[in-house]
C-alpha cells in the first residue's frame, strides 16, 4: 500500500485525488471539448432540418416588436449600439487585434508564441468557413436584416471567431498575469465580449439563435484545443511559459 509520501504517487498539481499523469484542469477541458462537440452535432441537425426550429423562431421574434418583424425592440439608440458591439466580432477588427498581438510577441523575441497565436486564429477561420460550406444554411427570412451579410448562416462566424480570438488570447494572457483575481477578470472580460457579439447577431436578425450557439460551441472547442496545445508546447519550452 502506498502513502501520500510515496514517490510513485505524488499529488497532482491540480487535484491530489487524481493520478499523477492527469491534471484537473486538463480533465475538465477534455470534458468541455466532448460536450461542445456533442452540442455542435445536435445544432447541425437543427440547421439541416427542412423547417426552422420553434426555439429559433421564438427567440428571433422576441427581439422584434410584436407584430412588427422589421422593428427591433428597445430605444432607437440601441440598434446603433448593437452594431458597434457586433463589429467587435468582424473580420477586420479581429485581424487588427491578432496582428497587434502577434507583433507584440515578435518584438518581445517570442516568434514561436506569435506563430502559435496566428495559426490558432487562422485555422479557426478555416474551420468556420468549412462548417458554413458543409451545412449551407440560408440566413433567416423571418425578420428583416439590420446588417448586410452575404455568406451562409451556420455557424455564426462572428460568434465563432470572437470566441476563438478573445478566449484564446484571454487564456494565453491569463497565463502571464500574476494573481487569481486578475486572471479571472481577463477571462471574464473575454467571455463577456464573446457573449455580447453573439447576442448582437440575433438582435440584428442575420442569424438564427442556433447559428450563434453553434458558433460558441465550435469556438469554445477550438479555443480549448489551442489551450491544451499551448500547455504541451510550454512544457516543451516551445512557446513562452506562464508567470508564477
URWO-V715308 format. One record per pair of residues at least 12 apart in sequence whose ideal C-beta (glycine too) atoms are under 7 Angstrom apart, sorted by sequence separation. I is the first residue (numbers start at 1). J is the second residue. D is the distance in Angstrom with one decimal. If there is no record, write none. Layout:
{{I,J,D} {I,J,D}}
This chain:
{{102,114,4.5} {105,117,6.9} {174,186,5.0} {140,153,7.0} {173,186,5.4} {174,187,5.5} {139,153,4.7} {198,212,4.3} {102,117,5.8} {137,152,5.8} {138,153,6.1} {101,117,5.8} {102,118,5.3} {136,152,5.4} {137,153,4.5} {170,186,5.3} {171,187,6.9} {135,152,7.0} {137,154,3.8} {170,187,5.1} {198,215,6.5} {198,216,5.9} {98,117,6.7} {132,151,6.1} {135,154,4.4} {98,118,6.8} {132,152,4.2} {170,190,3.1} {132,154,6.6} {98,121,5.0} {131,154,7.0} {167,190,5.3} {131,155,5.5} {166,190,4.2} {128,155,6.7} {166,193,5.3} {167,194,6.5} {166,194,5.3} {128,157,5.1} {162,193,6.7} {163,194,4.9} {128,160,4.8} {162,194,5.0} {128,161,6.1} {162,197,4.4} {125,161,6.2} {124,161,6.3} {159,197,6.3} {158,197,5.4} {159,198,4.0} {124,164,3.7} {156,198,6.5} {159,201,6.3} {121,164,6.0} {158,201,5.4} {121,165,5.5} {156,201,5.2} {121,168,6.9} {120,168,5.2} {156,207,4.7} {163,215,6.7} {167,219,6.9} {171,223,6.9} {159,212,4.6} {163,216,5.6} {167,220,6.9} {153,207,5.8} {117,172,7.0} {153,208,6.4} {156,211,4.5} {160,215,3.7} {164,219,4.7} {168,223,4.9} {155,211,5.5} {156,212,4.6} {159,215,3.0} {163,219,2.6} {167,223,4.0} {171,227,5.0} {147,204,4.7} {149,206,4.8} {154,211,4.9} {159,216,5.4} {163,220,5.8} {146,204,4.3} {153,211,5.1} {157,215,6.9} {160,218,5.1} {164,222,5.3} {168,226,5.1} {172,230,6.4} {145,204,6.9} {146,205,5.7} {147,206,5.3} {155,214,3.7} {156,215,3.7} {160,219,4.2} {164,223,5.6} {145,205,5.1} {154,214,6.0} {155,215,4.0} {159,219,6.7} {163,223,6.2} {86,147,6.9} {144,205,6.0} {145,206,5.2} {143,205,4.2} {155,218,5.6} {83,147,6.9} {140,205,6.5} {178,243,5.8} {176,242,5.9} {177,243,6.9} {79,146,6.3} {94,161,5.7} {98,165,6.4} {139,206,6.0} {175,242,3.6} {176,243,5.3} {90,158,6.8} {97,165,6.4} {101,169,6.1} {140,208,5.3} {89,158,3.5} {89,159,6.8} {94,165,5.0} {86,158,6.3} {89,161,6.3} {69,142,6.6} {89,162,3.8} {69,143,4.3} {70,144,4.3} {72,146,6.6} {88,162,6.6} {69,144,6.4} {64,143,5.4} {60,140,6.1} {61,142,6.9} {60,142,5.7} {61,143,7.0} {60,143,5.9} {57,142,6.1} {48,135,6.5} {131,218,6.5} {47,135,5.2} {47,137,4.6} {44,135,6.2} {127,218,6.7} {127,222,6.3} {124,222,5.0} {88,193,5.9} {120,226,4.3} {47,154,4.2} {89,197,3.7} {88,197,5.4} {85,196,5.1} {86,197,6.1} {85,197,6.4} {86,200,3.9} {116,230,6.7} {85,200,4.6} {86,201,6.3} {116,233,6.8} {82,200,4.7} {86,204,6.3} {82,203,5.0} {82,204,6.3} {116,239,5.3} {112,238,5.6} {113,239,4.4} {112,239,5.3} {113,240,4.9} {110,240,5.1} {72,203,6.3} {63,202,6.1} {63,203,4.9} {60,202,6.4} {59,202,6.6} {60,205,6.9} {60,208,6.5} {60,209,6.6} {59,209,4.4} {56,208,4.4} {56,209,5.4} {55,209,6.8} {56,210,5.4} {52,208,6.7} {53,210,6.5} {47,210,6.2} {46,210,4.8} {43,210,5.1} {43,213,5.7} {43,214,4.2} {40,214,5.8} {43,217,6.8} {40,217,4.4} {39,217,4.8} {40,218,5.6} {36,217,4.6} {36,220,5.1} {37,221,5.9} {36,221,4.1} {32,220,6.9} {33,221,5.3} {33,224,5.2} {32,224,5.8} {33,225,6.6} {29,224,4.9} {29,227,6.5} {29,228,6.0} {26,228,6.8}}
